Amino acid sequence: MSEYIEFIKVGDTGKTEIFDVRTLGGSSLGVVKWYGAWRRYVLFAGTGTVWSPGCMETVITFINGLMDERSVAAYKKACTGGLHVYMTKEDKSAMKCERCGKPYNEYDAL
């Protein structure tokens, strides 16, 4: 929550969440939800809404947080079976898993 707006979870598709963006007085300003064409969360602003730079920044911060959570969850899911993805480099000490960031370990390699 910020000084002027709040985000209320109003739905869950099983893979993504839907949030109503409201003024602290309860008026809906729009919806933050997944936009498949861009593969990210976006703001669907309500018709006729007016946004200050500060409120836009609050929405951007909220969306970036959702995207960060999604990335961490995807990496954890992708690497839970111990299958890490490494880009080959000459200096193996500089290699890290592209998904979770785990440093290279020769025992993880297939």
Biopython code that builds the backbone (N, CA, C, O; Angstrom):
import numpy as np
from Bio.PDB.StructureBuilder import StructureBuilder

atoms = [
    (1, "MET", "N", (0.842, -1.180, 0.000)),
    (1, "MET", "CA", (0.000, 0.000, 0.000)),
    (1, "MET", "C", (0.886, 1.241, 0.000)),
    (1, "MET", "O", (1.983, 1.245, 0.559)),
    (2, "SER", "N", (0.393, 2.273, -0.629)),
    (2, "SER", "CA", (1.126, 3.531, -0.666)),
    (2, "SER", "C", (0.301, 4.603, 0.032)),
    (2, "SER", "O", (-0.690, 4.314, 0.702)),
    (3, "GLU", "N", (0.729, 5.825, -0.140)),
    (3, "GLU", "CA", (0.043, 6.954, 0.481)),
    (3, "GLU", "C", (-1.350, 7.164, -0.120)),
    (3, "GLU", "O", (-2.242, 7.676, 0.557)),
    (4, "TYR", "N", (-1.544, 6.770, -1.397)),
    (4, "TYR", "CA", (-2.807, 7.058, -2.079)),
    (4, "TYR", "C", (-3.524, 5.850, -2.674)),
    (4, "TYR", "O", (-4.743, 5.879, -2.838)),
    (5, "ILE", "N", (-2.784, 4.788, -2.999)),
    (5, "ILE", "CA", (-3.420, 3.640, -3.650)),
    (5, "ILE", "C", (-3.067, 2.341, -2.942)),
    (5, "ILE", "O", (-2.087, 2.259, -2.201)),
    (6, "GLU", "N", (-3.892, 1.325, -3.191)),
    (6, "GLU", "CA", (-3.653, -0.006, -2.635)),
    (6, "GLU", "C", (-3.968, -1.050, -3.696)),
    (6, "GLU", "O", (-4.674, -0.774, -4.666)),
    (7, "PHE", "N", (-3.437, -2.245, -3.502)),
    (7, "PHE", "CA", (-3.615, -3.348, -4.436)),
    (7, "PHE", "C", (-4.358, -4.461, -3.702)),
    (7, "PHE", "O", (-3.877, -4.977, -2.694)),
    (8, "ILE", "N", (-5.522, -4.823, -4.210)),
    (8, "ILE", "CA", (-6.359, -5.840, -3.590)),
    (8, "ILE", "C", (-6.424, -7.048, -4.520)),
    (8, "ILE", "O", (-6.849, -6.933, -5.670)),
    (9, "LYS", "N", (-5.998, -8.212, -4.012)),
    (9, "LYS", "CA", (-6.079, -9.424, -4.830)),
    (9, "LYS", "C", (-7.554, -9.785, -5.004)),
    (9, "LYS", "O", (-8.279, -9.970, -4.027)),
    (10, "VAL", "N", (-7.984, -9.882, -6.263)),
    (10, "VAL", "CA", (-9.387, -10.180, -6.552)),
    (10, "VAL", "C", (-9.562, -11.481, -7.335)),
    (10, "VAL", "O", (-10.690, -11.914, -7.573)),
    (11, "GLY", "N", (-8.467, -12.095, -7.731)),
    (11, "GLY", "CA", (-8.582, -13.330, -8.489)),
    (11, "GLY", "C", (-7.270, -14.064, -8.613)),
    (11, "GLY", "O", (-6.196, -13.519, -8.358)),
    (12, "ASP", "N", (-7.384, -15.328, -9.015)),
    (12, "ASP", "CA", (-6.222, -16.187, -9.194)),
    (12, "ASP", "C", (-6.567, -17.177, -10.302)),
    (12, "ASP", "O", (-7.554, -17.905, -10.202)),
    (13, "THR", "N", (-5.762, -17.205, -11.350)),
    (13, "THR", "CA", (-6.042, -18.099, -12.476)),
    (13, "THR", "C", (-5.403, -19.474, -12.295)),
    (13, "THR", "O", (-5.579, -20.358, -13.133)),
    (14, "GLY", "N", (-4.677, -19.649, -11.222)),
    (14, "GLY", "CA", (-3.928, -20.878, -11.021)),
    (14, "GLY", "C", (-2.459, -20.697, -11.354)),
    (14, "GLY", "O", (-1.599, -21.340, -10.752)),
    (15, "LYS", "N", (-2.166, -19.826, -12.308)),
    (15, "LYS", "CA", (-0.782, -19.518, -12.673)),
    (15, "LYS", "C", (-0.431, -18.074, -12.352)),
    (15, "LYS", "O", (0.713, -17.768, -12.015)),
    (16, "THR", "N", (-1.412, -17.190, -12.457)),
    (16, "THR", "CA", (-1.174, -15.768, -12.211)),
    (16, "THR", "C", (-2.272, -15.213, -11.315)),
    (16, "THR", "O", (-3.305, -15.846, -11.096)),
    (17, "GLU", "N", (-2.021, -14.017, -10.806)),
    (17, "GLU", "CA", (-2.976, -13.374, -9.907)),
    (17, "GLU", "C", (-3.536, -12.112, -10.559)),
    (17, "GLU", "O", (-2.948, -11.558, -11.488)),
    (18, "ILE", "N", (-4.680, -11.674, -10.053)),
    (18, "ILE", "CA", (-5.332, -10.463, -10.550)),
    (18, "ILE", "C", (-5.535, -9.524, -9.364)),
    (18, "ILE", "O", (-6.034, -9.931, -8.315)),
    (19, "PHE", "N", (-5.142, -8.258, -9.544)),
    (19, "PHE", "CA", (-5.232, -7.269, -8.471)),
    (19, "PHE", "C", (-6.020, -6.052, -8.931)),
    (19, "PHE", "O", (-5.799, -5.527, -10.022)),
    (20, "ASP", "N", (-6.942, -5.614, -8.085)),
    (20, "ASP", "CA", (-7.645, -4.358, -8.325)),
    (20, "ASP", "C", (-6.783, -3.248, -7.737)),
    (20, "ASP", "O", (-6.309, -3.360, -6.607)),
    (21, "VAL", "N", (-6.579, -2.186, -8.495)),
    (21, "VAL", "CA", (-5.835, -1.015, -8.019)),
    (21, "VAL", "C", (-6.887, 0.002, -7.586)),
    (21, "VAL", "O", (-7.713, 0.438, -8.388)),
    (22, "ARG", "N", (-6.845, 0.376, -6.302)),
    (22, "ARG", "CA", (-7.877, 1.256, -5.754)),
    (22, "ARG", "C", (-7.272, 2.442, -5.023)),
    (22, "ARG", "O", (-6.147, 2.394, -4.524)),
    (23, "THR", "N", (-8.063, 3.511, -4.978)),
    (23, "THR", "CA", (-7.699, 4.624, -4.103)),
    (23, "THR", "C", (-7.959, 4.164, -2.681)),
    (23, "THR", "O", (-8.694, 3.200, -2.467)),
    (24, "LEU", "N", (-7.371, 4.837, -1.714)),
    (24, "LEU", "CA", (-7.632, 4.473, -0.327)),
    (24, "LEU", "C", (-9.096, 4.703, 0.032)),
    (24, "LEU", "O", (-9.592, 4.157, 1.018)),
    (25, "GLY", "N", (-9.786, 5.512, -0.771)),
    (25, "GLY", "CA", (-11.217, 5.731, -0.581)),
    (25, "GLY", "C", (-12.079, 4.627, -1.172)),
    (25, "GLY", "O", (-13.295, 4.626, -0.980)),
    (26, "GLY", "N", (-11.467, 3.682, -1.891)),
    (26, "GLY", "CA", (-12.186, 2.530, -2.427)),
    (26, "GLY", "C", (-12.546, 2.589, -3.893)),
    (26, "GLY", "O", (-13.122, 1.632, -4.410)),
    (27, "SER", "N", (-12.231, 3.676, -4.591)),
    (27, "SER", "CA", (-12.543, 3.779, -6.024)),
    (27, "SER", "C", (-11.544, 2.965, -6.845)),
    (27, "SER", "O", (-10.338, 3.034, -6.607)),
    (28, "SER", "N", (-12.047, 2.195, -7.810)),
    (28, "SER", "CA", (-11.176, 1.388, -8.661)),
    (28, "SER", "C", (-10.507, 2.262, -9.719)),
    (28, "SER", "O", (-11.160, 3.061, -10.391)),
    (29, "LEU", "N", (-9.194, 2.095, -9.852)),
    (29, "LEU", "CA", (-8.412, 2.838, -10.845)),
    (29, "LEU", "C", (-8.019, 1.962, -12.031)),
    (29, "LEU", "O", (-7.663, 2.467, -13.096)),
    (30, "GLY", "N", (-8.088, 0.660, -11.838)),
    (30, "GLY", "CA", (-7.688, -0.265, -12.885)),
    (30, "GLY", "C", (-7.394, -1.629, -12.308)),
    (30, "GLY", "O", (-7.682, -1.907, -11.144)),
    (31, "VAL", "N", (-6.816, -2.476, -13.141)),
    (31, "VAL", "CA", (-6.515, -3.849, -12.749)),
    (31, "VAL", "C", (-5.093, -4.187, -13.187)),
    (31, "VAL", "O", (-4.684, -3.852, -14.299)),
    (32, "VAL", "N", (-4.343, -4.853, -12.310)),
    (32, "VAL", "CA", (-3.041, -5.408, -12.667)),
    (32, "VAL", "C", (-3.256, -6.899, -12.860)),
    (32, "VAL", "O", (-3.688, -7.603, -11.947)),
    (33, "LYS", "N", (-2.945, -7.375, -14.075)),
    (33, "LYS", "CA", (-3.075, -8.800, -14.357)),
    (33, "LYS", "C", (-2.094, -9.194, -15.454)),
    (33, "LYS", "O", (-1.470, -8.344, -16.088)),
    (34, "TRP", "N", (-1.975, -10.491, -15.660)),
    (34, "TRP", "CA", (-1.043, -11.037, -16.638)),
    (34, "TRP", "C", (-1.517, -10.722, -18.052)),
    (34, "TRP", "O", (-2.696, -10.873, -18.372)),
    (35, "TYR", "N", (-0.580, -10.281, -18.893)),
    (35, "TYR", "CA", (-0.855, -10.026, -20.307)),
    (35, "TYR", "C", (0.009, -10.991, -21.108)),
    (35, "TYR", "O", (1.210, -10.779, -21.274)),
    (36, "GLY", "N", (-0.622, -12.055, -21.601)),
    (36, "GLY", "CA", (0.100, -13.142, -22.254)),
    (36, "GLY", "C", (0.940, -12.728, -23.445)),
    (36, "GLY", "O", (2.021, -13.276, -23.656)),
    (37, "ALA", "N", (0.463, -11.767, -24.233)),
    (37, "ALA", "CA", (1.207, -11.345, -25.424)),
    (37, "ALA", "C", (2.584, -10.791, -25.065)),
    (37, "ALA", "O", (3.532, -10.922, -25.838)),
    (38, "TRP", "N", (2.688, -10.175, -23.895)),
    (38, "TRP", "CA", (3.970, -9.604, -23.455)),
    (38, "TRP", "C", (4.653, -10.475, -22.406)),
    (38, "TRP", "O", (5.776, -10.187, -21.993)),
    (39, "ARG", "N", (3.978, -11.540, -21.974)),
    (39, "ARG", "CA", (4.494, -12.450, -20.940)),
    (39, "ARG", "C", (4.927, -11.697, -19.687)),
    (39, "ARG", "O", (6.022, -11.899, -19.161)),
    (40, "ARG", "N", (4.024, -10.813, -19.221)),
    (40, "ARG", "CA", (4.317, -10.068, -17.996)),
    (40, "ARG", "C", (3.034, -9.466, -17.448)),
    (40, "ARG", "O", (2.016, -9.383, -18.134)),
    (41, "TYR", "N", (3.116, -9.046, -16.185)),
    (41, "TYR", "CA", (1.999, -8.320, -15.583)),
    (41, "TYR", "C", (1.984, -6.894, -16.130)),
    (41, "TYR", "O", (3.033, -6.287, -16.348)),
    (42, "VAL", "N", (0.774, -6.371, -16.349)),
    (42, "VAL", "CA", (0.616, -4.992, -16.811)),
    (42, "VAL", "C", (-0.572, -4.364, -16.085)),
    (42, "VAL", "O", (-1.381, -5.057, -15.468)),
    (43, "LEU", "N", (-0.656, -3.046, -16.173)),
    (43, "LEU", "CA", (-1.796, -2.307, -15.636)),
    (43, "LEU", "C", (-2.799, -2.072, -16.755)),
    (43, "LEU", "O", (-2.457, -1.512, -17.797)),
    (44, "PHE", "N", (-4.023, -2.496, -16.539)),
    (44, "PHE", "CA", (-5.140, -2.141, -17.401)),
    (44, "PHE", "C", (-5.840, -0.989, -16.690)),
    (44, "PHE", "O", (-6.702, -1.207, -15.838)),
    (45, "ALA", "N", (-5.462, 0.243, -17.046)),
    (45, "ALA", "CA", (-5.985, 1.430, -16.360)),
    (45, "ALA", "C", (-7.454, 1.634, -16.706)),
    (45, "ALA", "O", (-7.881, 1.414, -17.839)),
    (46, "GLY", "N", (-8.214, 2.059, -15.704)),
    (46, "GLY", "CA", (-9.625, 2.339, -15.918)),
    (46, "GLY", "C", (-9.815, 3.535, -16.839)),
    (46, "GLY", "O", (-9.000, 4.458, -16.842)),
    (47, "THR", "N", (-10.888, 3.518, -17.621)),
    (47, "THR", "CA", (-11.204, 4.618, -18.530)),
    (47, "THR", "C", (-11.385, 5.909, -17.736)),
    (47, "THR", "O", (-12.106, 5.946, -16.739)),
    (48, "GLY", "N", (-10.721, 6.958, -18.194)),
    (48, "GLY", "CA", (-10.871, 8.264, -17.561)),
    (48, "GLY", "C", (-10.073, 8.465, -16.289)),
    (48, "GLY", "O", (-10.222, 9.489, -15.622)),
    (49, "THR", "N", (-9.220, 7.496, -15.938)),
    (49, "THR", "CA", (-8.402, 7.683, -14.732)),
    (49, "THR", "C", (-7.240, 8.612, -15.037)),
    (49, "THR", "O", (-6.757, 8.671, -16.168)),
    (50, "VAL", "N", (-6.800, 9.330, -14.028)),
    (50, "VAL", "CA", (-5.685, 10.272, -14.148)),
    (50, "VAL", "C", (-4.617, 9.820, -13.163)),
    (50, "VAL", "O", (-4.912, 9.526, -12.004)),
    (51, "TRP", "N", (-3.367, 9.765, -13.633)),
    (51, "TRP", "CA", (-2.277, 9.209, -12.834)),
    (51, "TRP", "C", (-1.180, 10.238, -12.613)),
    (51, "TRP", "O", (-0.730, 10.895, -13.552)),
    (52, "SER", "N", (-0.755, 10.371, -11.364)),
    (52, "SER", "CA", (0.406, 11.207, -11.054)),
    (52, "SER", "C", (1.656, 10.357, -11.251)),
    (52, "SER", "O", (1.575, 9.129, -11.224)),
    (53, "PRO", "N", (2.813, 10.991, -11.447)),
    (53, "PRO", "CA", (4.055, 10.216, -11.564)),
    (53, "PRO", "C", (4.301, 9.330, -10.336)),
    (53, "PRO", "O", (4.786, 8.207, -10.471)),
    (54, "GLY", "N", (3.972, 9.827, -9.154)),
    (54, "GLY", "CA", (4.186, 9.041, -7.935)),
    (54, "GLY", "C", (3.340, 7.777, -7.906)),
    (54, "GLY", "O", (3.822, 6.713, -7.514)),
    (55, "CYS", "N", (2.078, 7.887, -8.319)),
    (55, "CYS", "CA", (1.203, 6.712, -8.349)),
    (55, "CYS", "C", (1.642, 5.731, -9.432)),
    (55, "CYS", "O", (1.579, 4.518, -9.233)),
    (56, "MET", "N", (2.086, 6.250, -10.576)),
    (56, "MET", "CA", (2.591, 5.366, -11.634)),
    (56, "MET", "C", (3.822, 4.613, -11.141)),
    (56, "MET", "O", (3.984, 3.425, -11.421)),
    (57, "GLU", "N", (4.682, 5.305, -10.412)),
    (57, "GLU", "CA", (5.881, 4.666, -9.859)),
    (57, "GLU", "C", (5.500, 3.558, -8.879)),
    (57, "GLU", "O", (6.135, 2.504, -8.854)),
    (58, "THR", "N", (4.463, 3.793, -8.071)),
    (58, "THR", "CA", (3.989, 2.779, -7.131)),
    (58, "THR", "C", (3.511, 1.538, -7.877)),
    (58, "THR", "O", (3.805, 0.416, -7.465)),
    (59, "VAL", "N", (2.779, 1.730, -8.966)),
    (59, "VAL", "CA", (2.290, 0.604, -9.768)),
    (59, "VAL", "C", (3.463, -0.135, -10.411)),
    (59, "VAL", "O", (3.485, -1.365, -10.428)),
    (60, "ILE", "N", (4.424, 0.597, -10.931)),
    (60, "ILE", "CA", (5.603, -0.020, -11.547)),
    (60, "ILE", "C", (6.357, -0.861, -10.521)),
    (60, "ILE", "O", (6.766, -1.983, -10.821)),
    (61, "THR", "N", (6.543, -0.334, -9.328)),
    (61, "THR", "CA", (7.229, -1.072, -8.265)),
    (61, "THR", "C", (6.464, -2.346, -7.918)),
    (61, "THR", "O", (7.067, -3.402, -7.731)),
    (62, "PHE", "N", (5.142, -2.249, -7.833)),
    (62, "PHE", "CA", (4.305, -3.409, -7.529)),
    (62, "PHE", "C", (4.440, -4.472, -8.623)),
    (62, "PHE", "O", (4.625, -5.651, -8.324)),
    (63, "ILE", "N", (4.349, -4.058, -9.882)),
    (63, "ILE", "CA", (4.457, -4.997, -11.002)),
    (63, "ILE", "C", (5.846, -5.630, -11.039)),
    (63, "ILE", "O", (5.967, -6.833, -11.269)),
    (64, "ASN", "N", (6.885, -4.845, -10.817)),
    (64, "ASN", "CA", (8.244, -5.406, -10.790)),
    (64, "ASN", "C", (8.381, -6.441, -9.681)),
    (64, "ASN", "O", (9.058, -7.454, -9.858)),
    (65, "GLY", "N", (7.748, -6.196, -8.543)),
    (65, "GLY", "CA", (7.763, -7.173, -7.451)),
    (65, "GLY", "C", (7.077, -8.475, -7.854)),
    (65, "GLY", "O", (7.576, -9.559, -7.553)),
    (66, "LEU", "N", (5.939, -8.371, -8.533)),
    (66, "LEU", "CA", (5.251, -9.573, -9.022)),
    (66, "LEU", "C", (6.123, -10.342, -10.005)),
    (66, "LEU", "O", (6.181, -11.571, -9.961)),
    (67, "MET", "N", (6.798, -9.619, -10.891)),
    (67, "MET", "CA", (7.661, -10.271, -11.878)),
    (67, "MET", "C", (8.859, -10.930, -11.205)),
    (67, "MET", "O", (9.272, -12.020, -11.600)),
    (68, "ASP", "N", (9.425, -10.269, -10.181)),
    (68, "ASP", "CA", (10.544, -10.862, -9.445)),
    (68, "ASP", "C", (10.108, -12.147, -8.748)),
    (68, "ASP", "O", (10.824, -13.147, -8.788)),
    (69, "GLU", "N", (8.930, -12.125, -8.107)),
    (69, "GLU", "CA", (8.412, -13.323, -7.443)),
    (69, "GLU", "C", (8.214, -14.449, -8.451)),
    (69, "GLU", "O", (8.522, -15.607, -8.171)),
    (70, "ARG", "N", (7.706, -14.103, -9.604)),
    (70, "ARG", "CA", (7.462, -15.100, -10.651)),
    (70, "ARG", "C", (8.776, -15.704, -11.140)),
    (70, "ARG", "O", (8.860, -16.913, -11.361)),
    (71, "SER", "N", (9.796, -14.874, -11.309)),
    (71, "SER", "CA", (11.101, -15.355, -11.764)),
    (71, "SER", "C", (11.721, -16.297, -10.751)),
    (71, "SER", "O", (12.229, -17.356, -11.118)),
    (72, "VAL", "N", (11.685, -15.925, -9.481)),
    (72, "VAL", "CA", (12.257, -16.767, -8.427)),
    (72, "VAL", "C", (11.521, -18.097, -8.367)),
    (72, "VAL", "O", (12.150, -19.150, -8.260)),
    (73, "ALA", "N", (10.194, -18.058, -8.435)),
    (73, "ALA", "CA", (9.407, -19.291, -8.391)),
    (73, "ALA", "C", (9.720, -20.179, -9.588)),
    (73, "ALA", "O", (9.825, -21.397, -9.441)),
    (74, "ALA", "N", (9.869, -19.591, -10.760)),
    (74, "ALA", "CA", (10.179, -20.369, -11.962)),
    (74, "ALA", "C", (11.556, -21.002, -11.851)),
    (74, "ALA", "O", (11.733, -22.162, -12.223)),
    (75, "TYR", "N", (12.536, -20.257, -11.343)),
    (75, "TYR", "CA", (13.882, -20.803, -11.207)),
    (75, "TYR", "C", (13.912, -21.927, -10.189)),
    (75, "TYR", "O", (14.548, -22.957, -10.412)),
    (76, "LYS", "N", (13.223, -21.732, -9.065)),
    (76, "LYS", "CA", (13.197, -22.786, -8.053)),
    (76, "LYS", "C", (12.533, -24.031, -8.615)),
    (76, "LYS", "O", (13.002, -25.147, -8.391)),
    (77, "LYS", "N", (11.447, -23.843, -9.340)),
    (77, "LYS", "CA", (10.735, -24.967, -9.940)),
    (77, "LYS", "C", (11.622, -25.657, -10.970)),
    (77, "LYS", "O", (11.667, -26.885, -11.031)),
    (78, "ALA", "N", (12.319, -24.875, -11.771)),
    (78, "ALA", "CA", (13.135, -25.429, -12.845)),
    (78, "ALA", "C", (14.336, -26.193, -12.312)),
    (78, "ALA", "O", (14.801, -27.128, -12.964)),
    (79, "CYS", "N", (14.847, -25.823, -11.153)),
    (79, "CYS", "CA", (16.078, -26.427, -10.646)),
    (79, "CYS", "C", (15.854, -27.365, -9.467)),
    (79, "CYS", "O", (16.829, -27.888, -8.927)),
    (80, "THR", "N", (14.624, -27.599, -9.046)),
    (80, "THR", "CA", (14.399, -28.431, -7.871)),
    (80, "THR", "C", (14.862, -29.864, -8.066)),
    (80, "THR", "O", (15.265, -30.516, -7.103)),
    (81, "GLY", "N", (14.813, -30.362, -9.283)),
    (81, "GLY", "CA", (15.249, -31.728, -9.535)),
    (81, "GLY", "C", (16.757, -31.851, -9.659)),
    (81, "GLY", "O", (17.268, -32.925, -9.978)),
    (82, "GLY", "N", (17.473, -30.769, -9.413)),
    (82, "GLY", "CA", (18.918, -30.791, -9.523)),
    (82, "GLY", "C", (19.419, -30.597, -10.941)),
    (82, "GLY", "O", (20.611, -30.756, -11.203)),
    (83, "LEU", "N", (18.520, -30.254, -11.864)),
    (83, "LEU", "CA", (18.919, -30.035, -13.251)),
    (83, "LEU", "C", (19.204, -28.560, -13.466)),
    (83, "LEU", "O", (18.288, -27.748, -13.593)),
    (84, "HIS", "N", (20.473, -28.230, -13.504)),
    (84, "HIS", "CA", (20.890, -26.844, -13.673)),
    (84, "HIS", "C", (21.325, -26.607, -15.113)),
    (84, "HIS", "O", (21.780, -27.530, -15.789)),
    (85, "VAL", "N", (21.188, -25.387, -15.573)),
    (85, "VAL", "CA", (21.549, -25.018, -16.944)),
    (85, "VAL", "C", (22.748, -24.081, -16.889)),
    (85, "VAL", "O", (22.655, -22.974, -16.360)),
    (86, "TYR", "N", (23.874, -24.529, -17.435)),
    (86, "TYR", "CA", (25.094, -23.734, -17.424)),
    (86, "TYR", "C", (25.473, -23.348, -18.846)),
    (86, "TYR", "O", (25.371, -24.161, -19.765)),
    (87, "MET", "N", (25.909, -22.107, -19.024)),
    (87, "MET", "CA", (26.481, -21.684, -20.297)),
    (87, "MET", "C", (27.972, -21.997, -20.217)),
    (87, "MET", "O", (28.628, -21.636, -19.240)),
    (88, "THR", "N", (28.503, -22.652, -21.218)),
    (88, "THR", "CA", (29.900, -23.057, -21.207)),
    (88, "THR", "C", (30.812, -21.838, -21.269)),
    (88, "THR", "O", (30.640, -20.952, -22.105)),
    (89, "LYS", "N", (31.780, -21.817, -20.366)),
    (89, "LYS", "CA", (32.803, -20.772, -20.351)),
    (89, "LYS", "C", (34.142, -21.451, -20.129)),
    (89, "LYS", "O", (34.217, -22.525, -19.532)),
    (90, "GLU", "N", (35.192, -20.816, -20.613)),
    (90, "GLU", "CA", (36.522, -21.383, -20.409)),
    (90, "GLU", "C", (36.849, -21.487, -18.929)),
    (90, "GLU", "O", (37.369, -22.503, -18.466)),
    (91, "ASP", "N", (36.542, -20.433, -18.195)),
    (91, "ASP", "CA", (36.798, -20.410, -16.757)),
    (91, "ASP", "C", (35.572, -20.968, -16.040)),
    (91, "ASP", "O", (34.591, -20.256, -15.826)),
    (92, "LYS", "N", (35.638, -22.248, -15.671)),
    (92, "LYS", "CA", (34.476, -22.892, -15.050)),
    (92, "LYS", "C", (34.122, -22.283, -13.700)),
    (92, "LYS", "O", (32.985, -22.415, -13.249)),
    (93, "SER", "N", (35.063, -21.625, -13.053)),
    (93, "SER", "CA", (34.752, -21.002, -11.762)),
    (93, "SER", "C", (33.807, -19.812, -11.928)),
    (93, "SER", "O", (33.179, -19.381, -10.961)),
    (94, "ALA", "N", (33.701, -19.276, -13.150)),
    (94, "ALA", "CA", (32.801, -18.149, -13.414)),
    (94, "ALA", "C", (31.418, -18.609, -13.876)),
    (94, "ALA", "O", (30.520, -17.788, -14.062)),
    (95, "MET", "N", (31.246, -19.925, -14.062)),
    (95, "MET", "CA", (29.962, -20.434, -14.553)),
    (95, "MET", "C", (28.933, -20.492, -13.435)),
    (95, "MET", "O", (29.234, -20.899, -12.313)),
    (96, "LYS", "N", (27.707, -20.076, -13.761)),
    (96, "LYS", "CA", (26.583, -20.146, -12.826)),
    (96, "LYS", "C", (25.374, -20.658, -13.577)),
    (96, "LYS", "O", (25.264, -20.476, -14.790)),
    (97, "CYS", "N", (24.460, -21.302, -12.855)),
    (97, "CYS", "CA", (23.225, -21.782, -13.462)),
    (97, "CYS", "C", (22.445, -20.584, -13.997)),
    (97, "CYS", "O", (22.263, -19.589, -13.296)),
    (98, "GLU", "N", (21.989, -20.688, -15.237)),
    (98, "GLU", "CA", (21.233, -19.601, -15.863)),
    (98, "GLU", "C", (19.876, -19.408, -15.197)),
    (98, "GLU", "O", (19.286, -18.333, -15.306)),
    (99, "ARG", "N", (19.377, -20.426, -14.513)),
    (99, "ARG", "CA", (18.055, -20.347, -13.890)),
    (99, "ARG", "C", (18.109, -19.868, -12.447)),
    (99, "ARG", "O", (17.366, -18.963, -12.068)),
    (100, "CYS", "N", (18.982, -20.467, -11.635)),
    (100, "CYS", "CA", (18.954, -20.155, -10.203)),
    (100, "CYS", "C", (20.213, -19.462, -9.697)),
    (100, "CYS", "O", (20.245, -19.011, -8.552)),
    (101, "GLY", "N", (21.250, -19.367, -10.527)),
    (101, "GLY", "CA", (22.466, -18.669, -10.125)),
    (101, "GLY", "C", (23.454, -19.513, -9.339)),
    (101, "GLY", "O", (24.481, -19.000, -8.893)),
    (102, "LYS", "N", (23.164, -20.810, -9.159)),
    (102, "LYS", "CA", (24.064, -21.683, -8.405)),
    (102, "LYS", "C", (25.402, -21.796, -9.132)),
    (102, "LYS", "O", (25.431, -22.023, -10.342)),
    (103, "PRO", "N", (26.516, -21.637, -8.399)),
    (103, "PRO", "CA", (27.832, -21.794, -9.029)),
    (103, "PRO", "C", (27.998, -23.205, -9.610)),
    (103, "PRO", "O", (27.427, -24.171, -9.104)),
    (104, "TYR", "N", (28.784, -23.297, -10.671)),
    (104, "TYR", "CA", (29.011, -24.572, -11.345)),
    (104, "TYR", "C", (29.613, -25.588, -10.390)),
    (104, "TYR", "O", (30.490, -25.274, -9.585)),
    (105, "ASN", "N", (29.116, -26.823, -10.502)),
    (105, "ASN", "CA", (29.644, -27.947, -9.744)),
    (105, "ASN", "C", (29.706, -29.111, -10.720)),
    (105, "ASN", "O", (28.690, -29.466, -11.318)),
    (106, "GLU", "N", (30.875, -29.709, -10.892)),
    (106, "GLU", "CA", (31.026, -30.769, -11.889)),
    (106, "GLU", "C", (30.097, -31.947, -11.623)),
    (106, "GLU", "O", (29.781, -32.700, -12.545)),
    (107, "TYR", "N", (29.652, -32.121, -10.378)),
    (107, "TYR", "CA", (28.753, -33.224, -10.059)),
    (107, "TYR", "C", (27.318, -32.954, -10.514)),
    (107, "TYR", "O", (26.509, -33.877, -10.598)),
    (108, "ASP", "N", (27.003, -31.686, -10.809)),
    (108, "ASP", "CA", (25.677, -31.334, -11.328)),
    (108, "ASP", "C", (25.589, -31.546, -12.831)),
    (108, "ASP", "O", (24.495, -31.665, -13.382)),
    (109, "ALA", "N", (26.731, -31.594, -13.489)),
    (109, "ALA", "CA", (26.747, -31.698, -14.956)),
    (109, "ALA", "C", (26.389, -33.114, -15.384)),
    (109, "ALA", "O", (26.734, -34.094, -14.725)),
    (110, "LEU", "N", (25.687, -33.188, -16.507)),
    (110, "LEU", "CA", (25.311, -34.508, -17.042)),
    (110, "LEU", "C", (26.452, -35.106, -17.821)),
    (110, "LEU", "O", (26.328, -36.212, -18.347)),
]
sb = StructureBuilder()
sb.init_structure("model")
sb.init_model(0)
sb.init_chain("A")
sb.init_seg("    ")
for serial, (resi, resn, name, xyz) in enumerate(atoms, 1):
    if name == "N":
        sb.init_residue(resn, " ", resi, " ")
    sb.init_atom(name, np.array(xyz, "f"), 0.0, 1.0, " ", f" {name:<3s}", serial, name[0])
structure = sb.get_structure()
